[in-house]
Amino acid sequence: MPRSDDLSPAGLQALLGAASKQVGLTPEQLQQAAQNGRLDQVLQGASPQLRRALTDPEAARQVLATPQAQKLLQLLQKGSS
C-alpha cells in the first residue's frame, strides 16, 4: 500500500475527501486526526464495518483482497508515479 507521502497532493486530497465522507468528518478534520495519531476520533463516526476493518487485521486483509480495493490501490500507485 502506498504511504501518504507517496501520493500526489491531488491524490491525497481525493483520498481524504472520500474517506471523510465515510467517517462523518471534514477532510481537514480527518487529516488532522491522522497527523495526530487520533484513530479513536476517526472511528467515532465510522460504520461498524469500517471500524472492524481498521481495527481487525484479518478484516483489513479481507477488505484489501477485494477487487475494488485492488483497483483503488492500483489507481493510487499510478497517481504517485
N, CA, C and O of each residue as an XYZ file, in Angstrom:
324
protein
N       0.851     -1.171      0.000
C       0.000      0.000      0.000
C       0.895      1.231      0.000
O       1.886      1.276      0.728
N       0.548      2.242     -0.821
C       1.393      3.418     -0.842
C       1.300      4.200      0.449
O       0.247      4.252      1.084
N       2.421      4.814      0.836
C       2.404      5.676      2.015
C       1.812      7.010      1.625
O       1.813      7.370      0.448
N       1.298      7.758      2.612
C       0.659      9.033      2.307
C       1.626     10.003      1.647
O       1.201     10.831      0.841
N       2.926      9.927      1.967
C       3.871     10.843      1.348
C       4.244     10.412     -0.068
O       4.972     11.133     -0.751
N       3.761      9.248     -0.529
C       3.964      8.798     -1.896
C       2.857      9.291     -2.812
O       2.998      9.217     -4.032
N       1.760      9.793     -2.258
C       0.638     10.273     -3.052
C       0.899     11.697     -3.519
O       1.570     12.481     -2.848
N       0.351     12.009     -4.685
C       0.399     13.399     -5.126
C      -0.519     14.207     -4.215
O      -1.416     13.640     -3.591
N      -0.315     15.505     -4.127
C      -1.232     16.315     -3.300
C      -2.695     16.166     -3.724
O      -3.585     16.110     -2.875
N      -2.942     16.103     -5.024
C      -4.318     15.939     -5.505
C      -4.866     14.563     -5.122
O      -6.032     14.436     -4.749
N      -4.025     13.542     -5.216
C      -4.451     12.195     -4.834
C      -4.763     12.098     -3.352
O      -5.726     11.445     -2.949
N      -3.939     12.754     -2.546
C      -4.168     12.749     -1.109
C      -5.472     13.457     -0.766
O      -6.233     12.985      0.078
N      -5.733     14.591     -1.420
C      -6.974     15.320     -1.158
C      -8.186     14.505     -1.587
O      -9.211     14.515     -0.905
N      -8.081     13.799     -2.709
C      -9.186     12.952     -3.165
C      -9.433     11.821     -2.175
O     -10.579     11.504     -1.854
N      -8.360     11.220     -1.699
C      -8.486     10.139     -0.724
C      -9.078     10.642      0.585
O      -9.946      9.990      1.166
N      -8.617     11.791      1.051
C      -9.174     12.374      2.282
C     -10.649     12.711      2.103
O     -11.448     12.502      3.017
N     -11.014     13.225      0.943
C     -12.407     13.573      0.682
C     -13.304     12.352      0.714
O     -14.370     12.375      1.328
N     -12.875     11.283      0.052
C     -13.675     10.063      0.021
C     -13.757      9.422      1.403
O     -14.829      8.995      1.831
N     -12.632      9.355      2.096
C     -12.618      8.727      3.423
C     -13.399      9.545      4.444
O     -14.060      8.986      5.319
N     -13.322     10.858      4.334
C     -14.013     11.703      5.318
C     -15.521     11.517      5.248
O     -16.205     11.580      6.269
N     -16.038     11.289      4.050
C     -17.484     11.045      3.909
C     -17.896      9.764      4.637
O     -19.000      9.674      5.175
N     -17.016      8.795      4.647
C     -17.317      7.515      5.285
C     -17.326      7.595      6.801
O     -18.012      6.813      7.460
N     -16.576      8.526      7.359
C     -16.474      8.610      8.819
C     -17.172      9.826      9.403
O     -17.149     10.028     10.617
N     -17.791     10.639      8.555
C     -18.557     11.773      9.058
C     -17.718     12.936      9.552
O     -18.140     13.675     10.441
N     -16.538     13.104      8.986
C     -15.666     14.226      9.333
C     -15.383     15.031      8.077
O     -15.578     14.537      6.967
N     -14.925     16.263      8.242
C     -14.460     17.015      7.084
C     -13.088     16.469      6.696
O     -12.419     15.843      7.518
N     -12.663     16.697      5.457
C     -11.309     16.262      5.080
C     -10.229     16.848      5.993
O      -9.240     16.185      6.303
N     -10.430     18.088      6.414
C      -9.452     18.729      7.296
C      -9.401     18.047      8.660
O      -8.321     17.827      9.208
N     -10.571     17.712      9.205
C     -10.612     17.027     10.500
C      -9.957     15.657     10.398
O      -9.220     15.249     11.295
N     -10.223     14.953      9.313
C      -9.633     13.633      9.120
C      -8.121     13.732      8.994
O      -7.396     12.936      9.592
N      -7.639     14.695      8.228
C      -6.196     14.862      8.073
C      -5.543     15.195      9.407
O      -4.491     14.648      9.738
N      -6.156     16.082     10.168
C      -5.598     16.452     11.471
C      -5.585     15.244     12.407
O      -4.601     15.022     13.112
N      -6.655     14.469     12.420
C      -6.708     13.281     13.275
C      -5.627     12.283     12.875
O      -4.987     11.681     13.737
N      -5.422     12.108     11.578
C      -4.395     11.181     11.107
C      -3.005     11.668     11.485
O      -2.163     10.881     11.918
N      -2.762     12.966     11.322
C      -1.447     13.512     11.644
C      -1.156     13.448     13.138
O      -0.001     13.326     13.544
N      -2.196     13.529     13.949
C      -2.031     13.494     15.405
C      -2.139     12.082     15.979
O      -2.033     11.892     17.191
N      -2.353     11.080     15.101
C      -2.470      9.707     15.569
C      -3.740      9.446     16.361
O      -3.741      8.604     17.259
N      -4.814     10.146     16.050
C      -6.074     10.042     16.796
C      -7.084      9.165     16.048
O      -8.132      9.651     15.623
N      -6.773      7.883     15.888
C      -7.680      6.964     15.220
C      -9.001      6.867     15.957
O     -10.040      6.670     15.326
N      -8.992      7.000     17.278
C     -10.238      6.932     18.037
C     -11.208      8.024     17.593
O     -12.415      7.787     17.548
N     -10.709      9.202     17.269
C     -11.555     10.299     16.797
C     -12.171      9.945     15.442
O     -13.339     10.245     15.195
N     -11.405      9.321     14.583
C     -11.892      8.925     13.266
C     -12.948      7.838     13.398
O     -13.956      7.855     12.691
N     -12.720      6.906     14.290
C     -13.622      5.767     14.424
C     -14.979      6.126     15.018
O     -15.941      5.379     14.835
N     -15.079      7.236     15.717
C     -16.351      7.608     16.344
C     -17.478      7.698     15.328
O     -18.597      7.276     15.618
N     -17.211      8.238     14.146
C     -18.260      8.396     13.152
C     -18.293      7.299     12.108
O     -19.107      7.343     11.185
N     -17.424      6.324     12.243
C     -17.323      5.274     11.238
C     -18.397      4.211     11.422
O     -18.907      3.989     12.520
N     -18.718      3.569     10.318
C     -19.665      2.464     10.372
C     -19.025      1.288     11.115
O     -17.800      1.213     11.215
N     -19.842      0.373     11.634
C     -19.270     -0.801     12.305
C     -18.332     -1.602     11.395
O     -17.322     -2.134     11.855
N     -18.667     -1.686     10.117
C     -17.824     -2.438      9.187
C     -16.466     -1.757      9.012
O     -15.431     -2.423      8.981
N     -16.476     -0.435      8.900
C     -15.214      0.280      8.745
C     -14.386      0.196     10.022
O     -13.170      0.018      9.958
N     -15.027      0.323     11.175
C     -14.283      0.193     12.447
C     -13.630     -1.174     12.529
O     -12.478     -1.287     12.946
N     -14.343     -2.199     12.141
C     -13.779     -3.552     12.196
C     -12.598     -3.679     11.235
O     -11.569     -4.256     11.585
N     -12.747     -3.141     10.027
C     -11.662     -3.233      9.040
C     -10.419     -2.481      9.501
O      -9.298     -2.865      9.167
N     -10.613     -1.414     10.264
C      -9.472     -0.622     10.727
C      -8.836     -1.171     12.000
O      -7.697     -0.831     12.318
N      -9.551     -2.007     12.722
C      -9.012     -2.492     13.993
C      -8.707     -3.983     14.006
O      -7.994     -4.457     14.890
N      -9.233     -4.729     13.045
C      -9.037     -6.176     12.996
C      -8.159     -6.509     11.783
O      -8.600     -6.337     10.647
N      -6.938     -6.978     12.001
C      -6.032     -7.257     10.878
C      -6.613     -8.230      9.847
O      -6.409     -8.046      8.647
N      -7.320     -9.243     10.291
C      -7.895    -10.194      9.345
C      -8.983     -9.530      8.501
O      -9.064     -9.767      7.296
N      -9.809     -8.712      9.121
C     -10.844     -7.988      8.374
C     -10.189     -7.037      7.370
O     -10.667     -6.902      6.244
N      -9.111     -6.386      7.767
C      -8.399     -5.485      6.849
C      -7.854     -6.258      5.658
O      -7.946     -5.791      4.523
N      -7.284     -7.442      5.905
C      -6.778     -8.270      4.802
C      -7.905     -8.649      3.851
O      -7.723     -8.635      2.633
N      -9.067     -8.987      4.401
C     -10.204     -9.354      3.558
C     -10.657     -8.182      2.703
O     -10.951     -8.348      1.519
N     -10.713     -6.997      3.301
C     -11.112     -5.807      2.548
C     -10.094     -5.510      1.453
O     -10.470     -5.246      0.311
N      -8.817     -5.553      1.792
C      -7.776     -5.240      0.816
C      -7.687     -6.270     -0.304
O      -7.133     -5.977     -1.364
N      -8.216     -7.454     -0.091
C      -8.176     -8.501     -1.111
C      -9.321     -8.386     -2.115
O      -9.330     -9.101     -3.117
N     -10.280     -7.506     -1.868
C     -11.412     -7.376     -2.791
C     -10.949     -6.737     -4.098
O      -9.991     -5.964     -4.102
N     -11.617     -7.049     -5.201
C     -11.259     -6.432     -6.483
C     -11.338     -4.898     -6.446
O     -10.526     -4.217     -7.073
N     -12.310     -4.367     -5.717
C     -12.458     -2.913     -5.636
C     -11.252     -2.282     -4.943
O     -10.734     -1.262     -5.398
N     -10.810     -2.885     -3.850
C      -9.662     -2.353     -3.130
C      -8.397     -2.477     -3.976
O      -7.570     -1.566     -3.979
N      -8.238     -3.571     -4.680
C      -7.064     -3.751     -5.527
C      -7.029     -2.703     -6.637
O      -5.972     -2.160     -6.958
N      -8.197     -2.426     -7.217
C      -8.264     -1.408     -8.265
C      -7.919     -0.029     -7.697
O      -7.178      0.731     -8.321
N      -8.446      0.293     -6.527
C      -8.142      1.570     -5.885
C      -6.651      1.684     -5.596
O      -6.051      2.733     -5.830
N      -6.058      0.623     -5.095
C      -4.616      0.645     -4.814
C      -3.812      0.860     -6.087
O      -2.827      1.598     -6.083
N      -4.223      0.221     -7.176
C      -3.530      0.406     -8.449
C      -3.632      1.855     -8.910
O      -2.648      2.434     -9.371
N      -4.830      2.443     -8.785
C      -5.016      3.839     -9.180
C      -4.167      4.772     -8.332
O      -3.564      5.715     -8.845
N      -4.121      4.506     -7.036
C      -3.328      5.344     -6.138
C      -1.838      5.220     -6.459
O      -1.105      6.209     -6.424
N      -1.404      4.020     -6.765
C       0.013      3.821     -7.080
C       0.373      4.504     -8.393
O       1.467      5.057     -8.509
N      -0.517      4.480     -9.390
C      -0.258      5.165    -10.663
C      -0.192      6.676    -10.441
O       0.618      7.366    -11.059
N      -1.049      7.183     -9.556
C      -1.061      8.613     -9.277
C       0.182      9.089     -8.577
O       0.510     10.274     -8.640
N       0.889      8.188     -7.905
C       2.091      8.598     -7.170
C       3.349      8.421     -8.010
O       4.445      8.742     -7.552
N       3.208      7.919     -9.225
C       4.379      7.704    -10.106
C       4.809      8.978    -10.770
O       5.770      8.979    -11.539
